[in-house]
Each structure stands twice: as C-alpha cells, then as structure tokens.
Amino acid sequence: MKRFNTEVIVGFFLLVGLLSFAFLAVKLGGLQTYNKGHYELTARFINTSGLKNDASVELAGVEVGRVKSIVFDPETYESVVTLSLPDEVKLQEDTIASVRSTGLIGGKFLKLTPGGADIILKDGDTIYETESSVSLEELISKYIFETEKS
C-alpha cells in the first residue's frame, strides 16, 4: 500500500512538471494558440531582404502584431507580406509600412506609421504605401564606387 502511494505522488509531480514545461514552452516561444480577435492585412514591397515569417510588427515602438507570411509575386516581382494585427489596432488607408532593422547586425521588423485618412483598413485590405528594406551591402558598395569615380 505504501508503494502505491509513493508511485501516485511521483506520478502527480511528474504530470505537474510536464504541464509546467509545456506552458512555459508555449509562453516563451510566443506561440499563439488561437487567432481570435485578429485581422490580416497585406503589403507589397520591392525588397524585404532579411524580413522573416513571425517577425514583429511595431506601431509607435510597441509590438502590435506579427508577420504571418512572405511570398513572391512572379507577375509584379514584388514580395507580398501578410501581417496579423489585433482588432483593437485600427489603421488608416494611408498607413506606411516600412521594413526596418533592429540594429546593424540585428533582425528586421515591420514598422507601421499611421496616416490621417478617414477610411480604416479592414480584414484582407492592402497597405499601398511601403518602404522597402535598405541593404547595408548596397549602401557600402554605392559609397565605395561613388568615391572611386570622383
């Protein structure tokens, strides 16, 4: 009887430990278990170099959403970025989406700059005002070759 009680207690603590580990993995991993209360927008860019799926979307320096997907459009030779935002975030139709860097070597994120229009974007709408990613290599090579010509 005493052995049975010990096994039950050990099993209980093992179960609690596994559930705690699963909870922490979901919370620290940023996994969304549901998508209720979110809507999606798309934005087209000439260059999204360095931007990845699940990158943060920031508004006023605060993370408000995530990049859901990035696909190439072979007809227009553009990157089509789909972003997921909570319903509380209302964006005007003249909002500007910019691909920005977190630092010199850091990753990329999508910065949203709200506009002043009266029309609010809805689920499935497109942000037309975009600023593509700036490549550090392109800037350096442009500077080097410009100074050589002088």
LUMLUMFI-575117 format. One record per atom (N, C-alpha, C): x, y, z; residue in one letter; atom name. Coordinates in nm, 2 decimals. Example, Ala and Ser with C-alpha at 12.3 -4.5 7.8 and 13.67 -1.06 7.14 Angstrom:
2
<atom <1.32,-0.57,0.78>,'a','N'>
<atom <1.23,-0.45,0.78>,'a','CA'>
<atom <1.32,-0.33,0.78>,'a','C'>
<atom <1.28,-0.22,0.71>,'s','N'>
<atom <1.37,-0.11,0.71>,'s','CA'>
<atom <1.29,0.00,0.79>,'s','C'>
! end
This chain:
150
<atom <0.08,-0.12,0.00>,'m','N'>
<atom <0.00,0.00,0.00>,'m','CA'>
<atom <0.09,0.13,0.00>,'m','C'>
<atom <0.20,0.12,0.08>,'k','N'>
<atom <0.28,0.24,0.09>,'k','CA'>
<atom <0.35,0.26,-0.05>,'k','C'>
<atom <0.39,0.16,-0.12>,'r','N'>
<atom <0.45,0.17,-0.25>,'r','CA'>
<atom <0.35,0.23,-0.35>,'r','C'>
<atom <0.22,0.20,-0.35>,'f','N'>
<atom <0.12,0.26,-0.43>,'f','CA'>
<atom <0.11,0.41,-0.41>,'f','C'>
<atom <0.11,0.45,-0.29>,'n','N'>
<atom <0.10,0.59,-0.25>,'n','CA'>
<atom <0.22,0.67,-0.31>,'n','C'>
<atom <0.34,0.61,-0.30>,'t','N'>
<atom <0.46,0.68,-0.35>,'t','CA'>
<atom <0.46,0.69,-0.50>,'t','C'>
<atom <0.41,0.59,-0.57>,'e','N'>
<atom <0.40,0.59,-0.71>,'e','CA'>
<atom <0.30,0.70,-0.76>,'e','C'>
<atom <0.19,0.71,-0.69>,'v','N'>
<atom <0.09,0.81,-0.72>,'v','CA'>
<atom <0.14,0.95,-0.70>,'v','C'>
<atom <0.21,0.97,-0.59>,'i','N'>
<atom <0.27,1.11,-0.56>,'i','CA'>
<atom <0.38,1.14,-0.67>,'i','C'>
<atom <0.47,1.05,-0.70>,'v','N'>
<atom <0.57,1.07,-0.80>,'v','CA'>
<atom <0.50,1.10,-0.94>,'v','C'>
<atom <0.40,1.02,-0.97>,'g','N'>
<atom <0.33,1.04,-1.10>,'g','CA'>
<atom <0.26,1.18,-1.10>,'g','C'>
<atom <0.21,1.22,-0.99>,'f','N'>
<atom <0.14,1.35,-0.98>,'f','CA'>
<atom <0.24,1.47,-1.01>,'f','C'>
<atom <0.36,1.46,-0.94>,'f','N'>
<atom <0.46,1.56,-0.96>,'f','CA'>
<atom <0.52,1.56,-1.10>,'f','C'>
<atom <0.53,1.44,-1.16>,'l','N'>
<atom <0.58,1.43,-1.29>,'l','CA'>
<atom <0.48,1.50,-1.39>,'l','C'>
<atom <0.35,1.47,-1.37>,'l','N'>
<atom <0.25,1.54,-1.45>,'l','CA'>
<atom <0.25,1.69,-1.44>,'l','C'>
<atom <0.26,1.74,-1.32>,'v','N'>
<atom <0.26,1.88,-1.29>,'v','CA'>
<atom <0.39,1.94,-1.36>,'v','C'>
<atom <0.50,1.87,-1.35>,'g','N'>
<atom <0.62,1.92,-1.41>,'g','CA'>
<atom <0.61,1.93,-1.57>,'g','C'>
<atom <0.55,1.83,-1.63>,'l','N'>
<atom <0.53,1.83,-1.77>,'l','CA'>
<atom <0.44,1.94,-1.82>,'l','C'>
<atom <0.33,1.96,-1.74>,'l','N'>
<atom <0.23,2.06,-1.78>,'l','CA'>
<atom <0.30,2.20,-1.76>,'l','C'>
<atom <0.38,2.22,-1.66>,'s','N'>
<atom <0.45,2.35,-1.64>,'s','CA'>
<atom <0.55,2.37,-1.75>,'s','C'>
<atom <0.62,2.27,-1.79>,'f','N'>
<atom <0.72,2.28,-1.90>,'f','CA'>
<atom <0.64,2.31,-2.03>,'f','C'>
<atom <0.53,2.25,-2.06>,'a','N'>
<atom <0.45,2.28,-2.18>,'a','CA'>
<atom <0.40,2.42,-2.18>,'a','C'>
<atom <0.35,2.47,-2.06>,'f','N'>
<atom <0.31,2.61,-2.05>,'f','CA'>
<atom <0.42,2.71,-2.08>,'f','C'>
<atom <0.54,2.69,-2.02>,'l','N'>
<atom <0.65,2.78,-2.04>,'l','CA'>
<atom <0.70,2.77,-2.19>,'l','C'>
<atom <0.70,2.66,-2.25>,'a','N'>
<atom <0.74,2.65,-2.39>,'a','CA'>
<atom <0.65,2.73,-2.48>,'a','C'>
<atom <0.52,2.72,-2.45>,'v','N'>
<atom <0.42,2.80,-2.53>,'v','CA'>
<atom <0.44,2.95,-2.51>,'v','C'>
<atom <0.45,2.99,-2.38>,'k','N'>
<atom <0.46,3.13,-2.35>,'k','CA'>
<atom <0.59,3.19,-2.40>,'k','C'>
<atom <0.70,3.13,-2.37>,'l','N'>
<atom <0.83,3.18,-2.41>,'l','CA'>
<atom <0.85,3.17,-2.56>,'l','C'>
<atom <0.79,3.07,-2.62>,'g','N'>
<atom <0.81,3.06,-2.77>,'g','CA'>
<atom <0.72,3.15,-2.85>,'g','C'>
<atom <0.63,3.22,-2.78>,'g','N'>
<atom <0.54,3.32,-2.85>,'g','CA'>
<atom <0.44,3.25,-2.94>,'g','C'>
<atom <0.41,3.12,-2.91>,'l','N'>
<atom <0.31,3.05,-2.99>,'l','CA'>
<atom <0.17,3.10,-2.96>,'l','C'>
<atom <0.09,3.13,-3.06>,'q','N'>
<atom <-0.04,3.18,-3.04>,'q','CA'>
<atom <-0.13,3.05,-3.05>,'q','C'>
<atom <-0.21,3.03,-2.95>,'t','N'>
<atom <-0.29,2.91,-2.95>,'t','CA'>
<atom <-0.43,2.93,-3.02>,'t','C'>
<atom <-0.46,3.06,-3.05>,'y','N'>
<atom <-0.58,3.09,-3.12>,'y','CA'>
<atom <-0.56,3.22,-3.19>,'y','C'>
<atom <-0.64,3.25,-3.29>,'n','N'>
<atom <-0.63,3.37,-3.37>,'n','CA'>
<atom <-0.75,3.46,-3.36>,'n','C'>
<atom <-0.83,3.44,-3.25>,'k','N'>
<atom <-0.95,3.52,-3.23>,'k','CA'>
<atom <-0.91,3.66,-3.20>,'k','C'>
<atom <-0.99,3.75,-3.26>,'g','N'>
<atom <-0.97,3.89,-3.24>,'g','CA'>
<atom <-0.86,3.95,-3.32>,'g','C'>
<atom <-0.82,3.89,-3.43>,'h','N'>
<atom <-0.71,3.94,-3.52>,'h','CA'>
<atom <-0.77,3.95,-3.66>,'h','C'>
<atom <-0.70,4.04,-3.73>,'y','N'>
<atom <-0.73,4.06,-3.87>,'y','CA'>
<atom <-0.60,4.06,-3.95>,'y','C'>
<atom <-0.61,4.04,-4.08>,'e','N'>
<atom <-0.49,4.03,-4.16>,'e','CA'>
<atom <-0.49,4.14,-4.27>,'e','C'>
<atom <-0.38,4.20,-4.29>,'l','N'>
<atom <-0.35,4.30,-4.40>,'l','CA'>
<atom <-0.24,4.25,-4.48>,'l','C'>
<atom <-0.23,4.30,-4.61>,'t','N'>
<atom <-0.12,4.27,-4.69>,'t','CA'>
<atom <-0.05,4.40,-4.73>,'t','C'>
<atom <0.08,4.38,-4.76>,'a','N'>
<atom <0.16,4.50,-4.81>,'a','CA'>
<atom <0.26,4.45,-4.91>,'a','C'>
<atom <0.28,4.52,-5.02>,'r','N'>
<atom <0.37,4.48,-5.13>,'r','CA'>
<atom <0.50,4.56,-5.12>,'r','C'>
<atom <0.61,4.49,-5.13>,'f','N'>
<atom <0.74,4.56,-5.12>,'f','CA'>
<atom <0.83,4.52,-5.24>,'f','C'>
<atom <0.92,4.60,-5.28>,'i','N'>
<atom <1.02,4.57,-5.38>,'i','CA'>
<atom <1.12,4.48,-5.32>,'i','C'>
<atom <1.16,4.51,-5.20>,'n','N'>
<atom <1.26,4.43,-5.13>,'n','CA'>
<atom <1.23,4.41,-4.98>,'n','C'>
<atom <1.22,4.29,-4.94>,'t','N'>
<atom <1.20,4.26,-4.80>,'t','CA'>
<atom <1.32,4.18,-4.74>,'t','C'>
<atom <1.44,4.20,-4.80>,'s','N'>
<atom <1.56,4.13,-4.76>,'s','CA'>
<atom <1.58,4.13,-4.61>,'s','C'>
<atom <1.58,4.01,-4.55>,'g','N'>
<atom <1.61,4.00,-4.40>,'g','CA'>
<atom <1.48,3.98,-4.32>,'g','C'>
<atom <1.37,4.02,-4.38>,'l','N'>
<atom <1.24,4.01,-4.30>,'l','CA'>
<atom <1.20,3.86,-4.31>,'l','C'>
<atom <1.16,3.81,-4.19>,'k','N'>
<atom <1.12,3.67,-4.18>,'k','CA'>
<atom <0.98,3.65,-4.13>,'k','C'>
<atom <0.92,3.53,-4.16>,'n','N'>
<atom <0.79,3.50,-4.10>,'n','CA'>
<atom <0.80,3.51,-3.95>,'n','C'>
<atom <0.70,3.55,-3.89>,'d','N'>
<atom <0.68,3.57,-3.74>,'d','CA'>
<atom <0.76,3.69,-3.69>,'d','C'>
<atom <0.81,3.78,-3.78>,'a','N'>
<atom <0.88,3.90,-3.73>,'a','CA'>
<atom <0.78,3.99,-3.67>,'a','C'>
<atom <0.82,4.08,-3.58>,'s','N'>
<atom <0.73,4.16,-3.52>,'s','CA'>
<atom <0.68,4.28,-3.61>,'s','C'>
<atom <0.56,4.32,-3.58>,'v','N'>
<atom <0.51,4.44,-3.64>,'v','CA'>
<atom <0.49,4.54,-3.53>,'v','C'>
<atom <0.55,4.66,-3.55>,'e','N'>
<atom <0.55,4.76,-3.45>,'e','CA'>
<atom <0.48,4.89,-3.49>,'e','C'>
<atom <0.41,4.95,-3.40>,'l','N'>
<atom <0.34,5.07,-3.42>,'l','CA'>
<atom <0.38,5.16,-3.30>,'l','C'>
<atom <0.44,5.28,-3.32>,'a','N'>
<atom <0.48,5.37,-3.21>,'a','CA'>
<atom <0.58,5.30,-3.12>,'a','C'>
<atom <0.66,5.21,-3.18>,'g','N'>
<atom <0.77,5.14,-3.10>,'g','CA'>
<atom <0.72,5.03,-3.01>,'g','C'>
<atom <0.59,4.99,-3.03>,'v','N'>
<atom <0.53,4.88,-2.95>,'v','CA'>
<atom <0.49,4.77,-3.04>,'v','C'>
<atom <0.52,4.65,-3.01>,'e','N'>
<atom <0.49,4.54,-3.09>,'e','CA'>
<atom <0.33,4.52,-3.08>,'e','C'>
<atom <0.27,4.52,-3.20>,'v','N'>
<atom <0.13,4.51,-3.21>,'v','CA'>
<atom <0.08,4.39,-3.29>,'v','C'>
<atom <0.17,4.32,-3.36>,'g','N'>
<atom <0.13,4.21,-3.44>,'g','CA'>
<atom <0.25,4.13,-3.49>,'g','C'>
<atom <0.23,4.04,-3.58>,'r','N'>
<atom <0.33,3.95,-3.64>,'r','CA'>
<atom <0.32,3.94,-3.79>,'r','C'>
<atom <0.43,3.92,-3.85>,'v','N'>
<atom <0.43,3.89,-4.00>,'v','CA'>
<atom <0.39,3.74,-4.01>,'v','C'>
<atom <0.28,3.72,-4.08>,'k','N'>
<atom <0.23,3.59,-4.10>,'k','CA'>
<atom <0.30,3.51,-4.21>,'k','C'>
<atom <0.32,3.58,-4.32>,'s','N'>
<atom <0.38,3.51,-4.44>,'s','CA'>
<atom <0.44,3.61,-4.53>,'s','C'>
<atom <0.54,3.57,-4.61>,'i','N'>
<atom <0.61,3.65,-4.71>,'i','CA'>
<atom <0.62,3.56,-4.83>,'i','C'>
<atom <0.55,3.60,-4.94>,'v','N'>
<atom <0.56,3.53,-5.07>,'v','CA'>
<atom <0.60,3.62,-5.18>,'v','C'>
<atom <0.65,3.56,-5.29>,'f','N'>
<atom <0.70,3.63,-5.41>,'f','CA'>
<atom <0.58,3.63,-5.51>,'f','C'>
<atom <0.56,3.74,-5.56>,'d','N'>
<atom <0.46,3.75,-5.67>,'d','CA'>
<atom <0.53,3.76,-5.80>,'d','C'>
<atom <0.52,3.65,-5.89>,'p','N'>
<atom <0.60,3.64,-6.01>,'p','CA'>
<atom <0.55,3.74,-6.12>,'p','C'>
<atom <0.43,3.79,-6.10>,'e','N'>
<atom <0.37,3.88,-6.20>,'e','CA'>
<atom <0.43,4.02,-6.19>,'e','C'>
<atom <0.44,4.07,-6.06>,'t','N'>
<atom <0.49,4.20,-6.03>,'t','CA'>
<atom <0.63,4.21,-5.98>,'t','C'>
<atom <0.69,4.09,-5.96>,'y','N'>
<atom <0.83,4.08,-5.90>,'y','CA'>
<atom <0.84,4.16,-5.77>,'y','C'>
<atom <0.74,4.14,-5.68>,'e','N'>
<atom <0.73,4.20,-5.55>,'e','CA'>
<atom <0.71,4.10,-5.44>,'e','C'>
<atom <0.75,4.13,-5.32>,'s','N'>
<atom <0.72,4.05,-5.21>,'s','CA'>
<atom <0.59,4.09,-5.15>,'s','C'>
<atom <0.50,3.99,-5.13>,'v','N'>
<atom <0.37,4.02,-5.07>,'v','CA'>
<atom <0.38,3.97,-4.92>,'v','C'>
<atom <0.37,4.07,-4.83>,'v','N'>
<atom <0.38,4.04,-4.69>,'v','CA'>
<atom <0.24,4.04,-4.63>,'v','C'>
<atom <0.20,3.93,-4.56>,'t','N'>
<atom <0.07,3.93,-4.48>,'t','CA'>
<atom <0.10,3.95,-4.34>,'t','C'>
<atom <0.03,4.04,-4.27>,'l','N'>
<atom <0.06,4.06,-4.13>,'l','CA'>
<atom <-0.07,4.05,-4.05>,'l','C'>
<atom <-0.06,4.00,-3.93>,'s','N'>
<atom <-0.17,3.98,-3.84>,'s','CA'>
<atom <-0.17,4.08,-3.73>,'s','C'>
<atom <-0.28,4.15,-3.72>,'l','N'>
<atom <-0.30,4.26,-3.61>,'l','CA'>
<atom <-0.42,4.23,-3.53>,'l','C'>
<atom <-0.42,4.27,-3.40>,'p','N'>
<atom <-0.53,4.26,-3.32>,'p','CA'>
<atom <-0.64,4.36,-3.36>,'p','C'>
<atom <-0.77,4.32,-3.33>,'d','N'>
<atom <-0.88,4.41,-3.37>,'d','CA'>
<atom <-0.87,4.55,-3.31>,'d','C'>
<atom <-0.81,4.56,-3.20>,'e','N'>
<atom <-0.80,4.70,-3.13>,'e','CA'>
<atom <-0.72,4.80,-3.21>,'e','C'>
<atom <-0.63,4.75,-3.30>,'v','N'>
<atom <-0.54,4.83,-3.38>,'v','CA'>
<atom <-0.61,4.87,-3.50>,'v','C'>
<atom <-0.65,5.00,-3.51>,'k','N'>
<atom <-0.72,5.05,-3.63>,'k','CA'>
<atom <-0.62,5.13,-3.71>,'k','C'>
<atom <-0.60,5.10,-3.84>,'l','N'>
<atom <-0.51,5.17,-3.93>,'l','CA'>
<atom <-0.58,5.23,-4.04>,'l','C'>
<atom <-0.54,5.36,-4.08>,'q','N'>
<atom <-0.60,5.43,-4.19>,'q','CA'>
<atom <-0.54,5.38,-4.32>,'q','C'>
<atom <-0.62,5.41,-4.43>,'e','N'>
<atom <-0.58,5.35,-4.56>,'e','CA'>
<atom <-0.44,5.41,-4.61>,'e','C'>
<atom <-0.40,5.52,-4.55>,'d','N'>
<atom <-0.27,5.58,-4.59>,'d','CA'>
<atom <-0.16,5.55,-4.50>,'d','C'>
<atom <-0.17,5.44,-4.42>,'t','N'>
<atom <-0.07,5.40,-4.33>,'t','CA'>
<atom <0.06,5.36,-4.42>,'t','C'>
<atom <0.18,5.38,-4.36>,'i','N'>
<atom <0.30,5.35,-4.43>,'i','CA'>
<atom <0.36,5.23,-4.36>,'i','C'>
<atom <0.40,5.12,-4.43>,'a','N'>
<atom <0.46,5.00,-4.38>,'a','CA'>
<atom <0.61,5.01,-4.43>,'a','C'>
<atom <0.70,5.00,-4.33>,'s','N'>
<atom <0.84,5.01,-4.36>,'s','CA'>
<atom <0.92,4.89,-4.30>,'s','C'>
<atom <1.01,4.83,-4.38>,'v','N'>
<atom <1.09,4.72,-4.33>,'v','CA'>
<atom <1.21,4.79,-4.26>,'v','C'>
<atom <1.23,4.77,-4.13>,'r','N'>
<atom <1.34,4.83,-4.06>,'r','CA'>
<atom <1.42,4.73,-3.99>,'r','C'>
<atom <1.54,4.77,-3.95>,'s','N'>
<atom <1.64,4.68,-3.88>,'s','CA'>
<atom <1.64,4.72,-3.74>,'s','C'>
<atom <1.66,4.61,-3.65>,'t','N'>
<atom <1.67,4.64,-3.51>,'t','CA'>
<atom <1.81,4.69,-3.47>,'t','C'>
<atom <1.91,4.68,-3.56>,'g','N'>
<atom <2.04,4.73,-3.53>,'g','CA'>
<atom <2.13,4.70,-3.65>,'g','C'>
<atom <2.26,4.72,-3.64>,'l','N'>
<atom <2.35,4.70,-3.75>,'l','CA'>
<atom <2.35,4.55,-3.80>,'l','C'>
<atom <2.35,4.46,-3.70>,'i','N'>
<atom <2.35,4.32,-3.73>,'i','CA'>
<atom <2.22,4.25,-3.70>,'i','C'>
<atom <2.13,4.32,-3.63>,'g','N'>
<atom <2.00,4.26,-3.58>,'g','CA'>
<atom <1.91,4.22,-3.69>,'g','C'>
<atom <1.80,4.16,-3.65>,'g','N'>
<atom <1.70,4.12,-3.74>,'g','CA'>
<atom <1.61,4.23,-3.79>,'g','C'>
<atom <1.52,4.20,-3.88>,'k','N'>
<atom <1.43,4.30,-3.94>,'k','CA'>
<atom <1.29,4.29,-3.87>,'k','C'>
<atom <1.22,4.40,-3.88>,'f','N'>
<atom <1.08,4.41,-3.83>,'f','CA'>
<atom <1.00,4.50,-3.92>,'f','C'>
<atom <0.87,4.50,-3.91>,'l','N'>
<atom <0.79,4.58,-3.99>,'l','CA'>
<atom <0.73,4.70,-3.91>,'l','C'>
<atom <0.77,4.82,-3.95>,'k','N'>
<atom <0.72,4.94,-3.88>,'k','CA'>
<atom <0.60,5.00,-3.95>,'k','C'>
<atom <0.50,5.03,-3.87>,'l','N'>
<atom <0.38,5.09,-3.93>,'l','CA'>
<atom <0.37,5.24,-3.88>,'l','C'>
<atom <0.35,5.33,-3.97>,'t','N'>
<atom <0.33,5.47,-3.94>,'t','CA'>
<atom <0.19,5.50,-3.99>,'t','C'>
<atom <0.10,5.54,-3.89>,'p','N'>
<atom <-0.03,5.56,-3.92>,'p','CA'>
<atom <-0.05,5.69,-4.00>,'p','C'>
<atom <-0.15,5.69,-4.09>,'g','N'>
<atom <-0.18,5.81,-4.17>,'g','CA'>
<atom <-0.29,5.89,-4.10>,'g','C'>
<atom <-0.35,5.98,-4.18>,'g','N'>
<atom <-0.45,6.07,-4.13>,'g','CA'>
<atom <-0.59,6.06,-4.20>,'g','C'>
<atom <-0.60,5.96,-4.29>,'a','N'>
<atom <-0.72,5.94,-4.37>,'a','CA'>
<atom <-0.84,5.90,-4.28>,'a','C'>
<atom <-0.96,5.92,-4.33>,'d','N'>
<atom <-1.08,5.88,-4.25>,'d','CA'>
<atom <-1.11,5.73,-4.27>,'d','C'>
<atom <-1.07,5.67,-4.38>,'i','N'>
<atom <-1.10,5.53,-4.41>,'i','CA'>
<atom <-1.01,5.44,-4.34>,'i','C'>
<atom <-1.07,5.34,-4.26>,'i','N'>
<atom <-1.00,5.24,-4.18>,'i','CA'>
<atom <-0.99,5.11,-4.26>,'i','C'>
<atom <-0.87,5.05,-4.26>,'l','N'>
<atom <-0.84,4.93,-4.33>,'l','CA'>
<atom <-0.92,4.81,-4.26>,'l','C'>
<atom <-0.97,4.72,-4.33>,'k','N'>
<atom <-1.04,4.61,-4.28>,'k','CA'>
<atom <-0.96,4.48,-4.32>,'k','C'>
<atom <-1.01,4.37,-4.26>,'d','N'>
<atom <-0.95,4.24,-4.29>,'d','CA'>
<atom <-0.94,4.21,-4.44>,'d','C'>
<atom <-0.82,4.18,-4.49>,'g','N'>
<atom <-0.80,4.15,-4.63>,'g','CA'>
<atom <-0.75,4.27,-4.71>,'g','C'>
<atom <-0.76,4.39,-4.65>,'d','N'>
<atom <-0.71,4.51,-4.73>,'d','CA'>
<atom <-0.56,4.51,-4.75>,'d','C'>
<atom <-0.52,4.60,-4.83>,'t','N'>
<atom <-0.38,4.61,-4.86>,'t','CA'>
<atom <-0.32,4.75,-4.82>,'t','C'>
<atom <-0.21,4.75,-4.77>,'i','N'>
<atom <-0.13,4.88,-4.74>,'i','CA'>
<atom <-0.05,4.91,-4.86>,'i','C'>
<atom <-0.08,5.02,-4.93>,'y','N'>
<atom <-0.02,5.06,-5.05>,'y','CA'>
<atom <0.11,5.14,-5.04>,'y','C'>
<atom <0.12,5.22,-4.93>,'e','N'>
<atom <0.24,5.30,-4.90>,'e','CA'>
<atom <0.34,5.21,-4.83>,'e','C'>
<atom <0.45,5.18,-4.90>,'t','N'>
<atom <0.55,5.09,-4.84>,'t','CA'>
<atom <0.69,5.15,-4.86>,'t','C'>
<atom <0.78,5.11,-4.77>,'e','N'>
<atom <0.92,5.15,-4.78>,'e','CA'>
<atom <1.00,5.02,-4.77>,'e','C'>
<atom <1.08,4.98,-4.87>,'s','N'>
<atom <1.15,4.85,-4.87>,'s','CA'>
<atom <1.27,4.85,-4.78>,'s','C'>
<atom <1.32,4.73,-4.76>,'s','N'>
<atom <1.44,4.71,-4.68>,'s','CA'>
<atom <1.56,4.78,-4.75>,'s','C'>
<atom <1.64,4.84,-4.67>,'v','N'>
<atom <1.77,4.90,-4.71>,'v','CA'>
<atom <1.88,4.80,-4.69>,'v','C'>
<atom <1.95,4.77,-4.79>,'s','N'>
<atom <2.06,4.67,-4.78>,'s','CA'>
<atom <2.19,4.74,-4.74>,'s','C'>
<atom <2.25,4.71,-4.63>,'l','N'>
<atom <2.38,4.77,-4.59>,'l','CA'>
<atom <2.49,4.75,-4.69>,'l','C'>
<atom <2.49,4.63,-4.75>,'e','N'>
<atom <2.59,4.60,-4.86>,'e','CA'>
<atom <2.57,4.69,-4.98>,'e','C'>
<atom <2.45,4.72,-5.02>,'e','N'>
<atom <2.43,4.81,-5.13>,'e','CA'>
<atom <2.47,4.95,-5.10>,'e','C'>
<atom <2.44,5.00,-4.98>,'l','N'>
<atom <2.49,5.13,-4.94>,'l','CA'>
<atom <2.64,5.14,-4.94>,'l','C'>
<atom <2.71,5.04,-4.89>,'i','N'>
<atom <2.85,5.05,-4.88>,'i','CA'>
<atom <2.91,5.04,-5.02>,'i','C'>
<atom <2.86,4.95,-5.11>,'s','N'>
<atom <2.92,4.95,-5.24>,'s','CA'>
<atom <2.89,5.07,-5.32>,'s','C'>
<atom <2.77,5.13,-5.30>,'k','N'>
<atom <2.74,5.26,-5.37>,'k','CA'>
<atom <2.83,5.37,-5.32>,'k','C'>
<atom <2.86,5.37,-5.19>,'y','N'>
<atom <2.95,5.47,-5.14>,'y','CA'>
<atom <3.09,5.45,-5.20>,'y','C'>
<atom <3.14,5.33,-5.20>,'i','N'>
<atom <3.28,5.30,-5.25>,'i','CA'>
<atom <3.29,5.33,-5.39>,'i','C'>
<atom <3.19,5.29,-5.48>,'f','N'>
<atom <3.21,5.32,-5.62>,'f','CA'>
<atom <3.18,5.47,-5.65>,'f','C'>
<atom <3.10,5.54,-5.57>,'e','N'>
<atom <3.08,5.68,-5.60>,'e','CA'>
<atom <3.21,5.76,-5.57>,'e','C'>
<atom <3.29,5.72,-5.46>,'t','N'>
<atom <3.41,5.79,-5.43>,'t','CA'>
<atom <3.52,5.75,-5.52>,'t','C'>
<atom <3.52,5.63,-5.59>,'e','N'>
<atom <3.62,5.60,-5.68>,'e','CA'>
<atom <3.61,5.68,-5.81>,'e','C'>
<atom <3.48,5.72,-5.85>,'k','N'>
<atom <3.46,5.79,-5.97>,'k','CA'>
<atom <3.50,5.94,-5.95>,'k','C'>
<atom <3.50,5.99,-5.83>,'s','N'>
<atom <3.54,6.13,-5.81>,'s','CA'>
<atom <3.68,6.16,-5.83>,'s','C'>
! end
